């Protein structure tokens, strides 16, 4: 249960971070969003 909560927390933090970066620089947000970190976390 703790493992699942940690994965959800990390995923939500990534989404929020990318959306905040997108407010300042759409290029950087696009680069970060294209890295498949959320997909890799889903496989683990």
Steps between C-alpha positions, in 0.01 A plus 500: 500500500780741584672420173189590302460827688862592431454433128185713489672780690802502267278493191285787623809703592636451148175617343483808721868582440461475123188718504678764710802494267264533202384836637854631461650301214301280267821358350630372835158361590487316168842350556412386852163363391659300219719308745299187579546518878133440579490198269810353662346549844190317379705194409675481836 
